[in-house]
Amino acid sequence: MATIKDVAKDAGVSLGTVSKVLNGIHVSDDYRIRVEESIKKLHYHVNPNAHGLKAQKTNDIAVIVPTLMNALFPPMLDAIEKELNTCGKRMLICISRNDASKINSYVSTAAISRVDGIFGVTYSKIKDPSLSGVPMVSFDRHFNDKVPCIACDNEGGGYLAAKTLHKKGSKNLLCLWAGSDYDSEPIHRIDGFKKYCEENGIEHNVLSFMDYNQADTGFMYPSDNYKKLVHGVLSNNILSDGKFKYDGVFASSDHLAYILLNELRQNNVKVPEDVQIIGFDGMEDYITGVPVISSIRQPIEEIARTGIQILLKMIDGEKVKNVTNIPVNFVEGGTTRS
């Protein structure tokens, strides 16, 4: 493989002249043409790592996600890669499986490797990531004022879910929540749900189950914990006539909602005739592109792009703020009435 020294020798110029040409610094047309011709002749390519080290940047961005076995994260990674590619950055994917020790290790490794920044998705109890000194943006999760949070309007989503169930005929609503109780944005989905029900005098209940730092969480497919959870909820709320106690359910995720749908059908409860279900995320079937369940869709591509834009500003030393109000919308997926 040709080196910069080979280019300089072939072009009959100094290393400094080659460096100026590579970095877009003005040199005489004669020198520039000779260097460019030698680069083509020798098939010379700039070593991005060596170039980055000299500039104190590697152009690498670490992206930490719990899993790829959840339809929420592949489109997020795709959007992040597109955004990074436009500005000459590379994405390093780190899969944590929601394991706190792995996440801490990824953050530490990022600091040692001089990764430019981190985009992190974690609901685990981990060390303060800002201590690493690497700029970081967190999806859904609040750490401190040094780590900005990017998220959709979760409270507005919970409000919209309750409103949609009510407008479509449900009168006794349940919010089924499963997730972390750390300082995260998704917990506000409950606030929005309760707010609408209380404003409109609707009978409602909230069943909240925290999975804390378990290895098997609702991020993973399949999730035995979620299956057991839903089975227990149904067993405790099936009435003597075989009907489910609630006629409208807002689940904290599409995954949880889909498990609930299957469990209801196994108990001969009709969806959406007897019970309407709305999830959260708006995940689509990869083959058909159709939502897998009626849901509150968070614009994951916009969230990813905005998060990376914030991170790049941080890397450049700019001050940034949390962005947690990106609008959501309802998508029909067959588990609510027309």
KEKE-3310 file (N, C-alpha, C; in steps of 0.2 Angstrom, whole numbers, plus 5000, padded with zeros to 4 digits):
npx = (5004:5003:5012:5012:5025:5029:5021:5026:5039:5037:5031:5040:5041:5041:5036:5028:5022:5014:5005:4999:4992:4983:4976:4969:4976:4983:4994:5006:4999:5006:5013:5002:4995:5005:5006:4992:4992:5001:4995:4984:4990:4997:4987:4984:4978:4971:4975:4963:4963:4976:4976:4966:4971:4981:4974:4968:4956:4946:4935:4926:4911:4903:4889:4878:4867:4853:4850:4848:4838:4825:4813:4813:4826:4835:4830:4834:4848:4851:4847:4855:4868:4867:4866:4879:4887:4886:4894:4906:4909:4911:4902:4902:4895:4889:4883:4873:4865:4857:4865:4873:4887:4893:4890:4896:4909:4910:4909:4921:4930:4928:4933:4947:4950:4949:4937:4926:4913:4898:4883:4870:4859:4852:4845:4849:4857:4870:4888:4891:4891:4897:4909:4919:4923:4920:4910:4893:4876:4861:4848:4831:4835:4839:4854:4863:4867:4877:4875:4865:4848:4839:4823:4806:4789:4784:4775:4764:4762:4756:4745:4738:4736:4726:4716:4713:4709:4697:4689:4687:4678:4681:4678:4683:4698:4715:4732:4746:4761:4778:4795:4810:4813:4822:4828:4820:4813:4802:4793:4785:4774:4764:4760:4754:4743:4736:4733:4724:4713:4709:4705:4694:4685:4686:4685:4699:4715:4732:4744:4759:4775:4791:4807:4819:4836:4837:4843:4835:4825:4811:4816:4821:4819:4813:4804:4804:4801:4791:4781:4777:4773:4762:4753:4750:4744:4732:4726:4723:4713:4702:4685:4671:4662:4671:4676:4687:4693:4695:4691:4699:4716:4732:4748:4765:4774:4776:4780:4776:4762:4759:4761:4751:4740:4741:4739:4726:4719:4721:4713:4701:4696:4690:4699:4698:4685:4680:4691:4701:4718:4732:4749:4766:4778:4776:4781:4785:4780:4793:4792:4779:4778:4768:4760:4763:4754:4741:4746:4756:4766:4783:4794:4807:4817:4819:4822:4834:4842:4842:4848:4861:4865:4865:4875:4886:4888:4891:4904:4911:4912:4901:4887:4873:4856:4843:4832:4816:4804:4799:4787:4773:4763:4747:4745:4736:4734:4726:4721:4712:4696:4688)
npy = (4994:5011:5025:5041:5046:5039:5045:5058:5056:5051:5061:5071:5081:5089:5081:5090:5097:5088:5085:5098:5098:5087:5092:5103:5115:5129:5127:5129:5128:5119:5110:5105:5098:5088:5081:5076:5068:5058:5053:5046:5038:5029:5024:5030:5031:5041:5038:5036:5035:5039:5052:5057:5056:5065:5077:5076:5070:5056:5053:5044:5038:5031:5021:5015:5002:4992:4980:4972:4965:4970:4979:4993:4998:4995:5004:5016:5015:5015:5028:5036:5032:5037:5051:5053:5049:5059:5069:5064:5055:5040:5026:5016:5002:4996:4983:4981:4973:4977:4977:4983:4982:4980:4991:5001:4997:4999:5013:5017:5011:5019:5031:5028:5025:5036:5040:5051:5054:5049:5041:5036:5022:5018:5010:5005:5004:5014:5020:5037:5044:5055:5057:5051:5060:5060:5067:5065:5060:5056:5044:5045:5045:5053:5060:5070:5088:5088:5078:5078:5075:5066:5064:5059:5067:5061:5062:5068:5058:5048:5055:5056:5043:5038:5047:5043:5030:5032:5041:5031:5023:5016:5014:5011:5012:5005:5008:4999:4997:4994:4994:5003:5013:5023:5040:5044:5048:5040:5036:5047:5044:5038:5049:5057:5049:5048:5061:5064:5055:5060:5073:5071:5063:5049:5032:5023:5014:5011:5000:4996:4990:4988:4984:4986:4982:4970:4957:4951:4960:4970:4974:4964:4951:4934:4939:4932:4937:4947:4940:4932:4942:4948:4937:4936:4948:4947:4935:4940:4949:4944:4943:4935:4931:4929:4939:4953:4964:4977:4988:4995:4997:5004:5001:5001:4999:4993:4980:4975:4977:4969:4956:4956:4956:4944:4936:4939:4935:4921:4919:4920:4933:4946:4956:4971:4971:4968:4973:4986:4990:5000:5003:5008:5016:5013:5003:4995:4981:4972:4967:4970:4984:4988:4994:4985:4984:4995:5011:5023:5032:5036:5047:5040:5041:5055:5058:5051:5058:5072:5069:5066:5077:5086:5080:5082:5096:5097:5091:5100:5109:5117:5124:5115:5109:5099:5090:5085:5085:5081:5079:5066:5054:5045:5029:5018:5001:4990:4985:4994:5001:5006)
npz = (5000:4996:5003:5010:5009:4998:4988:4988:4984:4971:4965:4966:4976:4992:5008:5015:5005:4999:5010:5011:5000:5002:5012:5007:5007:4999:4986:4972:4956:4948:4957:4963:4953:4950:4962:4963:4952:4955:4966:4961:4952:4961:4968:4981:4997:5010:5027:5038:5052:5056:5052:5059:5072:5072:5071:5084:5084:5080:5071:5074:5081:5094:5096:5107:5110:5117:5110:5094:5092:5092:5085:5086:5086:5074:5063:5070:5071:5057:5053:5061:5055:5042:5045:5051:5041:5031:5036:5037:5047:5057:5062:5077:5082:5097:5107:5121:5128:5138:5150:5163:5167:5154:5147:5155:5152:5138:5138:5145:5136:5125:5129:5131:5118:5112:5105:5097:5101:5110:5107:5117:5122:5135:5150:5161:5177:5178:5179:5181:5165:5160:5167:5159:5151:5137:5125:5126:5121:5127:5124:5128:5142:5157:5164:5169:5168:5159:5150:5138:5134:5122:5116:5112:5113:5126:5137:5130:5121:5129:5133:5121:5118:5128:5125:5112:5113:5121:5113:5103:5109:5121:5139:5151:5156:5155:5160:5156:5162:5160:5164:5166:5182:5183:5180:5167:5151:5146:5157:5158:5150:5157:5165:5155:5151:5163:5165:5154:5157:5170:5167:5160:5167:5166:5170:5176:5177:5183:5180:5186:5182:5187:5179:5182:5183:5176:5166:5156:5148:5142:5131:5123:5112:5112:5126:5141:5154:5151:5146:5156:5165:5158:5157:5171:5174:5166:5172:5184:5181:5174:5172:5180:5170:5160:5153:5150:5162:5158:5145:5136:5133:5136:5132:5137:5127:5110:5110:5122:5121:5110:5115:5125:5117:5110:5122:5126:5115:5116:5127:5123:5121:5112:5101:5091:5096:5110:5118:5116:5110:5112:5108:5110:5101:5087:5078:5063:5052:5044:5032:5026:5029:5037:5052:5067:5077:5084:5088:5097:5088:5088:5081:5076:5067:5065:5079:5080:5071:5076:5088:5085:5078:5089:5097:5088:5089:5102:5102:5095:5104:5107:5117:5122:5123:5132:5121:5121:5116:5104:5092:5092:5084:5081:5075:5065:5068:5068:5081:5086:5085:5070)
capx = (5000:5007:5012:5013:5032:5029:5018:5031:5045:5035:5029:5046:5040:5041:5030:5024:5018:5009:5001:4995:4987:4978:4972:4966:4979:4985:5001:5006:4996:5011:5014:4996:4994:5010:5004:4986:4993:5005:4990:4980:4995:4999:4981:4985:4972:4972:4973:4958:4965:4982:4974:4962:4975:4985:4969:4965:4949:4946:4929:4922:4905:4901:4882:4876:4860:4852:4849:4845:4832:4819:4812:4814:4833:4838:4829:4838:4855:4851:4846:4862:4873:4866:4868:4886:4890:4886:4899:4913:4910:4909:4898:4904:4889:4890:4876:4874:4860:4855:4870:4877:4894:4895:4889:4902:4915:4910:4910:4928:4934:4927:4937:4954:4951:4948:4931:4924:4907:4894:4875:4869:4853:4853:4840:4852:4860:4877:4891:4890:4895:4901:4916:4923:4926:4918:4904:4888:4869:4857:4841:4826:4837:4842:4859:4865:4867:4883:4873:4859:4843:4834:4817:4799:4785:4781:4768:4759:4760:4752:4738:4735:4734:4720:4711:4711:4705:4691:4686:4685:4673:4682:4676:4687:4705:4721:4739:4750:4768:4784:4801:4815:4810:4827:4825:4819:4807:4796:4789:4780:4768:4759:4757:4749:4738:4732:4730:4718:4708:4706:4702:4688:4682:4686:4687:4705:4720:4738:4748:4766:4780:4798:4811:4826:4842:4837:4846:4830:4820:4806:4820:4823:4814:4807:4805:4800:4798:4785:4776:4774:4770:4755:4749:4748:4739:4726:4724:4720:4708:4697:4679:4668:4659:4676:4678:4693:4690:4696:4689:4704:4723:4738:4754:4771:4778:4773:4781:4771:4755:4758:4761:4745:4736:4741:4736:4719:4715:4721:4708:4694:4694:4691:4702:4697:4678:4679:4696:4705:4724:4737:4755:4770:4784:4774:4785:4782:4782:4798:4790:4774:4778:4762:4761:4761:4749:4739:4752:4758:4772:4788:4798:4813:4823:4820:4825:4841:4846:4842:4852:4868:4866:4867:4882:4892:4889:4895:4911:4914:4912:4895:4882:4867:4850:4839:4826:4812:4797:4798:4780:4772:4756:4744:4745:4731:4737:4721:4719:4708:4690:4688)
capy = (5000:5017:5029:5048:5046:5036:5050:5064:5054:5050:5068:5075:5086:5087:5078:5095:5099:5083:5086:5103:5096:5083:5096:5108:5121:5132:5127:5131:5123:5113:5105:5102:5093:5083:5077:5073:5063:5053:5049:5042:5033:5025:5022:5031:5033:5043:5034:5040:5035:5043:5059:5059:5057:5071:5082:5075:5067:5049:5053:5038:5039:5025:5020:5010:5000:4986:4974:4973:4960:4974:4983:5000:5000:4995:5011:5021:5015:5017:5035:5038:5031:5042:5057:5053:5049:5066:5074:5061:5052:5033:5023:5010:4999:4993:4980:4980:4968:4981:4974:4989:4981:4981:4998:5005:4995:5003:5020:5017:5010:5025:5036:5026:5025:5043:5041:5058:5055:5043:5041:5030:5020:5013:5011:5002:5008:5014:5025:5044:5043:5062:5056:5048:5065:5060:5070:5060:5061:5050:5043:5044:5044:5059:5059:5076:5093:5087:5073:5080:5069:5067:5060:5062:5070:5055:5064:5070:5052:5045:5058:5054:5036:5038:5051:5039:5024:5035:5043:5026:5020:5013:5018:5009:5011:5003:5009:4994:5000:4989:4997:5006:5018:5028:5046:5043:5051:5036:5036:5052:5042:5037:5056:5060:5045:5049:5068:5064:5052:5064:5079:5069:5059:5042:5027:5021:5012:5010:4994:4998:4985:4990:4978:4988:4981:4963:4955:4949:4965:4970:4976:4958:4946:4935:4941:4928:4941:4951:4935:4930:4948:4949:4932:4937:4953:4944:4930:4943:4954:4941:4943:4928:4930:4927:4945:4956:4970:4984:4988:4999:4996:5008:4997:5006:4998:4989:4973:4973:4977:4963:4950:4957:4955:4936:4933:4940:4930:4914:4919:4921:4940:4948:4963:4976:4972:4968:4977:4990:4990:5004:5002:5014:5016:5013:4999:4992:4975:4973:4965:4974:4991:4990:4994:4978:4985:5002:5013:5030:5032:5041:5048:5038:5044:5062:5058:5050:5064:5077:5068:5066:5085:5089:5077:5085:5102:5096:5089:5106:5114:5122:5122:5112:5108:5093:5090:5080:5087:5079:5076:5059:5053:5039:5025:5012:4994:4984:4984:4999:5001:5011)
capz = (5000:4995:5008:5009:5007:4991:4984:4988:4980:4964:4962:4966:4980:4999:5012:5017:5000:4999:5016:5010:4994:5005:5017:5004:5007:4993:4983:4965:4951:4945:4962:4965:4948:4951:4968:4962:4947:4959:4971:4956:4949:4966:4972:4988:5001:5017:5033:5042:5059:5057:5051:5065:5078:5072:5073:5090:5082:5076:5067:5076:5085:5097:5097:5112:5110:5121:5106:5088:5092:5094:5079:5087:5085:5067:5060:5073:5068:5050:5053:5063:5050:5037:5047:5052:5034:5028:5039:5037:5054:5056:5068:5080:5086:5104:5109:5128:5131:5145:5155:5166:5166:5147:5146:5158:5149:5132:5139:5146:5130:5121:5131:5129:5111:5109:5101:5097:5105:5111:5107:5121:5124:5141:5155:5167:5182:5176:5181:5177:5159:5159:5170:5154:5147:5130:5124:5125:5121:5129:5121:5133:5149:5160:5169:5172:5163:5155:5146:5135:5133:5116:5116:5109:5118:5129:5140:5125:5118:5134:5133:5115:5118:5132:5121:5106:5116:5123:5107:5099:5113:5127:5144:5157:5153:5159:5157:5158:5161:5162:5162:5172:5186:5183:5178:5160:5148:5145:5162:5158:5146:5162:5167:5150:5151:5169:5164:5150:5160:5175:5164:5156:5171:5164:5175:5174:5182:5181:5183:5184:5184:5185:5177:5185:5179:5174:5160:5151:5149:5137:5125:5120:5109:5116:5133:5146:5159:5149:5145:5163:5168:5155:5159:5178:5174:5164:5176:5190:5179:5170:5176:5180:5163:5155:5150:5153:5166:5155:5138:5133:5136:5133:5134:5137:5121:5106:5112:5128:5118:5106:5120:5128:5111:5110:5128:5126:5110:5119:5132:5119:5122:5105:5100:5096:5098:5117:5121:5111:5113:5109:5111:5110:5097:5080:5075:5057:5050:5040:5025:5023:5031:5041:5060:5070:5082:5084:5092:5097:5084:5090:5075:5078:5062:5067:5085:5079:5067:5080:5093:5082:5077:5096:5099:5084:5092:5108:5100:5093:5110:5108:5122:5119:5128:5131:5117:5124:5114:5097:5092:5091:5081:5082:5069:5066:5067:5068:5087:5088:5081:5065)
cpx = (5004:5006:5013:5020:5032:5026:5023:5036:5043:5033:5035:5045:5041:5035:5026:5020:5012:5003:4996:4990:4981:4973:4969:4969:4983:4992:5000:5002:5000:5012:5008:4994:4998:5008:4997:4987:4997:5000:4986:4984:4996:4993:4982:4979:4974:4971:4969:4960:4971:4980:4970:4966:4979:4980:4966:4957:4950:4940:4925:4917:4903:4893:4880:4869:4859:4853:4847:4839:4826:4819:4813:4821:4837:4837:4833:4845:4856:4851:4853:4867:4873:4868:4875:4890:4891:4891:4906:4914:4908:4906:4901:4898:4891:4883:4877:4870:4857:4859:4874:4884:4897:4895:4895:4908:4916:4912:4918:4932:4934:4932:4945:4955:4950:4942:4928:4918:4903:4887:4873:4861:4853:4848:4843:4855:4868:4881:4890:4894:4899:4908:4921:4927:4924:4911:4898:4881:4866:4850:4836:4828:4841:4848:4861:4865:4873:4881:4866:4855:4839:4829:4811:4795:4781:4775:4763:4757:4755:4745:4734:4732:4727:4715:4708:4707:4698:4687:4683:4680:4674:4681:4680:4694:4710:4727:4743:4757:4773:4790:4805:4811:4816:4824:4825:4813:4801:4791:4783:4774:4763:4756:4752:4743:4733:4729:4724:4712:4705:4703:4695:4684:4681:4689:4694:4710:4726:4742:4755:4771:4787:4803:4818:4832:4843:4840:4841:4825:4816:4810:4821:4817:4817:4809:4801:4797:4792:4779:4773:4770:4763:4751:4746:4743:4732:4722:4720:4714:4703:4691:4676:4664:4664:4679:4684:4690:4690:4694:4694:4711:4728:4744:4760:4775:4774:4774:4777:4764:4754:4758:4754:4739:4735:4738:4729:4716:4715:4715:4701:4691:4695:4694:4701:4689:4677:4684:4700:4712:4728:4744:4759:4776:4782:4778:4781:4784:4787:4796:4785:4774:4772:4763:4759:4755:4747:4743:4752:4765:4777:4793:4805:4819:4824:4824:4833:4845:4847:4848:4860:4870:4868:4874:4887:4893:4893:4903:4914:4914:4906:4891:4876:4862:4847:4834:4822:4805:4795:4791:4779:4765:4753:4744:4740:4735:4732:4719:4715:4702:4691:4683)
cpy = (5006:5021:5037:5050:5044:5042:5056:5062:5053:5057:5073:5081:5084:5084:5084:5098:5094:5084:5092:5102:5092:5087:5102:5115:5123:5130:5128:5126:5117:5108:5101:5096:5087:5078:5073:5067:5057:5049:5044:5036:5027:5022:5024:5033:5035:5039:5038:5041:5039:5050:5061:5060:5063:5077:5081:5072:5060:5049:5047:5040:5032:5026:5014:5008:4994:4980:4976:4968:4964:4979:4991:5003:5000:5002:5017:5021:5017:5025:5039:5038:5036:5049:5058:5053:5055:5071:5070:5057:5044:5030:5016:5007:4995:4990:4978:4975:4971:4979:4980:4988:4982:4988:5002:5003:4999:5010:5021:5016:5016:5030:5035:5027:5032:5044:5048:5059:5049:5045:5035:5029:5015:5015:5008:5007:5008:5020:5032:5044:5050:5061:5054:5054:5065:5063:5064:5063:5055:5050:5041:5045:5051:5057:5065:5082:5093:5082:5075:5074:5071:5062:5063:5064:5064:5056:5065:5063:5048:5048:5056:5047:5035:5042:5047:5033:5027:5037:5037:5021:5016:5017:5016:5007:5009:5005:5003:4996:4995:4993:5000:5012:5024:5034:5046:5046:5046:5035:5041:5050:5040:5044:5058:5056:5047:5056:5068:5061:5056:5070:5077:5064:5052:5037:5024:5018:5011:5005:4995:4993:4987:4984:4980:4986:4973:4962:4954:4955:4965:4973:4970:4954:4939:4937:4937:4932:4945:4946:4933:4936:4949:4943:4933:4942:4951:4939:4934:4948:4951:4940:4936:4926:4929:4934:4949:4962:4976:4983:4992:4999:5000:5004:5002:5005:4993:4982:4971:4972:4971:4956:4950:4954:4947:4933:4933:4936:4923:4913:4920:4928:4943:4955:4965:4976:4972:4973:4980:4990:4996:5004:5009:5013:5016:5009:4995:4985:4976:4972:4969:4982:4993:4990:4987:4978:4993:5005:5021:5030:5038:5041:5046:5040:5051:5062:5057:5055:5070:5076:5068:5073:5088:5087:5081:5092:5102:5095:5095:5112:5119:5119:5120:5111:5101:5095:5084:5081:5085:5076:5069:5059:5046:5036:5019:5006:4988:4982:4989:4999:5007:5017)
cpz = (5000:5001:5006:5006:5000:4986:4983:4984:4973:4961:4962:4970:4987:5002:5014:5011:4999:5004:5014:5005:4997:5009:5014:5005:5001:4991:4976:4961:4949:4951:4964:4960:4949:4956:4966:4957:4951:4963:4967:4954:4955:4970:4979:4991:5008:5022:5038:5050:5061:5056:5057:5071:5078:5073:5080:5089:5078:5071:5068:5082:5088:5098:5101:5112:5114:5116:5099:5087:5094:5088:5080:5085:5079:5064:5063:5071:5061:5049:5055:5058:5045:5039:5048:5045:5030:5031:5040:5043:5052:5063:5070:5084:5092:5106:5116:5131:5138:5151:5157:5165:5159:5145:5149:5154:5142:5133:5141:5140:5125:5122:5130:5122:5107:5104:5102:5101:5106:5111:5111:5122:5130:5147:5162:5172:5181:5180:5178:5171:5157:5162:5165:5151:5139:5130:5123:5125:5122:5126:5127:5141:5151:5165:5173:5166:5158:5149:5143:5134:5127:5117:5113:5115:5121:5133:5135:5122:5123:5134:5127:5115:5122:5128:5115:5108:5118:5117:5103:5103:5119:5133:5151:5155:5158:5156:5160:5156:5164:5159:5168:5175:5186:5180:5170:5158:5147:5150:5162:5153:5151:5164:5162:5150:5157:5168:5160:5154:5166:5173:5162:5161:5169:5169:5172:5179:5179:5184:5181:5187:5182:5184:5180:5180:5177:5167:5154:5152:5142:5130:5120:5117:5109:5123:5138:5152:5157:5148:5151:5166:5165:5157:5167:5178:5171:5169:5182:5188:5174:5174:5176:5174:5158:5151:5153:5157:5163:5148:5133:5137:5132:5136:5133:5131:5117:5107:5117:5125:5114:5110:5123:5123:5111:5116:5128:5121:5113:5124:5129:5120:5115:5105:5092:5098:5106:5120:5115:5115:5109:5112:5110:5106:5089:5076:5069:5056:5044:5032:5022:5025:5035:5048:5062:5075:5082:5089:5092:5094:5086:5083:5076:5073:5064:5074:5084:5076:5072:5086:5091:5081:5084:5098:5095:5087:5098:5107:5098:5098:5111:5114:5119:5125:5127:5125:5118:5121:5107:5096:5090:5087:5082:5075:5070:5064:5068:5075:5090:5083:5076:5067)
residu = (MET:ALA:THR:ILE:LYS:ASP:VAL:ALA:LYS:ASP:ALA:GLY:VAL:SER:LEU:GLY:THR:VAL:SER:LYS:VAL:LEU:ASN:GLY:ILE:HIS:VAL:SER:ASP:ASP:TYR:ARG:ILE:ARG:VAL:GLU:GLU:SER:ILE:LYS:LYS:LEU:HIS:TYR:HIS:VAL:ASN:PRO:ASN:ALA:HIS:GLY:LEU:LYS:ALA:GLN:LYS:THR:ASN:ASP:ILE:ALA:VAL:ILE:VAL:PRO:THR:LEU:MET:ASN:ALA:LEU:PHE:PRO:PRO:MET:LEU:ASP:ALA:ILE:GLU:LYS:GLU:LEU:ASN:THR:CYS:GLY:LYS:ARG:MET:LEU:ILE:CYS:ILE:SER:ARG:ASN:ASP:ALA:SER:LYS:ILE:ASN:SER:TYR:VAL:SER:THR:ALA:ALA:ILE:SER:ARG:VAL:ASP:GLY:ILE:PHE:GLY:VAL:THR:TYR:SER:LYS:ILE:LYS:ASP:PRO:SER:LEU:SER:GLY:VAL:PRO:MET:VAL:SER:PHE:ASP:ARG:HIS:PHE:ASN:ASP:LYS:VAL:PRO:CYS:ILE:ALA:CYS:ASP:ASN:GLU:GLY:GLY:GLY:TYR:LEU:ALA:ALA:LYS:THR:LEU:HIS:LYS:LYS:GLY:SER:LYS:ASN:LEU:LEU:CYS:LEU:TRP:ALA:GLY:SER:ASP:TYR:ASP:SER:GLU:PRO:ILE:HIS:ARG:ILE:ASP:GLY:PHE:LYS:LYS:TYR:CYS:GLU:GLU:ASN:GLY:ILE:GLU:HIS:ASN:VAL:LEU:SER:PHE:MET:ASP:TYR:ASN:GLN:ALA:ASP:THR:GLY:PHE:MET:TYR:PRO:SER:ASP:ASN:TYR:LYS:LYS:LEU:VAL:HIS:GLY:VAL:LEU:SER:ASN:ASN:ILE:LEU:SER:ASP:GLY:LYS:PHE:LYS:TYR:ASP:GLY:VAL:PHE:ALA:SER:SER:ASP:HIS:LEU:ALA:TYR:ILE:LEU:LEU:ASN:GLU:LEU:ARG:GLN:ASN:ASN:VAL:LYS:VAL:PRO:GLU:ASP:VAL:GLN:ILE:ILE:GLY:PHE:ASP:GLY:MET:GLU:ASP:TYR:ILE:THR:GLY:VAL:PRO:VAL:ILE:SER:SER:ILE:ARG:GLN:PRO:ILE:GLU:GLU:ILE:ALA:ARG:THR:GLY:ILE:GLN:ILE:LEU:LEU:LYS:MET:ILE:ASP:GLY:GLU:LYS:VAL:LYS:ASN:VAL:THR:ASN:ILE:PRO:VAL:ASN:PHE:VAL:GLU:GLY:GLY:THR:THR:ARG:SER)
# end
